[in-house]
């Protein structure tokens, strides 16, 4: 924690505490039904916590980056929002390691 003290004209003192705050991050690789990619990408972009969405070539169809204050909140987003989208066949989740970004 960092504490900053601001004094102006010897009249008032403002104290601010700054906390190093990091978000839990996950990357979700998504397989979906053929032709449903654009609709799924649109739905993903509407979910709170989804920061980036990209269509991909290769073994997976879509890559989504999710950020949340806690790992538990990430799990909730992935389990109850992303995996429930119609026409998503499967997902693979990669959790980010704090301090290795």
N, C-alpha and C positions, 0 to 999 in steps of 0.2 A: 504494500500500500504506500502511496505517495501522498503527503499532505502539503497543500499549497496555501500559504497565508497571503492575503491581498490587503494592503493597507493604503487607503487613499486619504490624503489631507489630514492625517492623524485623527480622523473622526470615526471611521468605521473599520471593522475588521471582518473580512469574509474568509471563511475557512472551507476549503474544498478537499475532499478525500477522493483520490482517483484509484480505482481498483483495476488491476490487470484482468480483463474479462475475455475469456476465450469461448468460442462456440464449439459444440460437438459437430463434427462433419462426417457425412457419409456419402459415398458414391454408389448409385444404384444402377446396375446394368439390367436392362429390360428386354425380354423377348415378347413380341406381340404377334397377333394374327396379321397375315399379309394384307397390306392396304390400309391398316388402321393406324399407322404411325403418326400421321398429322393430327388426327383427332385425339390421340393419346397425348401427344406433345402439348396440345392446347389445354387439355385437362390438367396435366402436370403443372403447367405454368400458373394455373389458378390456385394451386395448393400453397398455403402459407408454409414457409420454410424451404420451399424449392427455390434455389437460387439460380441454377442454370439447367437447361435441358438441350440436348443435342441428338439429332439423328446420327446413326453410325453405320458403317459398312462392317461386315465381319460376322462373328458369332452372335453378337447382340444387335438389337435394332435401335435402342435408345440408351443414352447415358444421362442420368440426372444427378445433380449435386444438391444435397440437402444440408441445411444448417439449423441447429436448434440449441437452446441453452443447456440442455441435458441429453445424455444418451437415452434415457427413458422416453423423453419427448420425441427423439429421432425414431425410436422403435414404434411409437404410436403412429407417427406420420407414415412410416413405411408399411406397417401392418394393417392399419385401419383406413388409410386413405389411398396410398399408391397401389397396393396389392389388390384392392377392391375395385379398381377401374376395370370396366368390362373390356374384354379382348386382350388383356395382358395375360400371357401364358405362364411366364416365370420371371423371377427376379434373382439377382445375385448382389448382395450388399457388401461393400468394402468400407470398413470404418477407418477414418483418418486417425493418425497417431499424433497427439498433442506434442508440439515442439519439433516436429519433423515436417514442417511446411516450407 
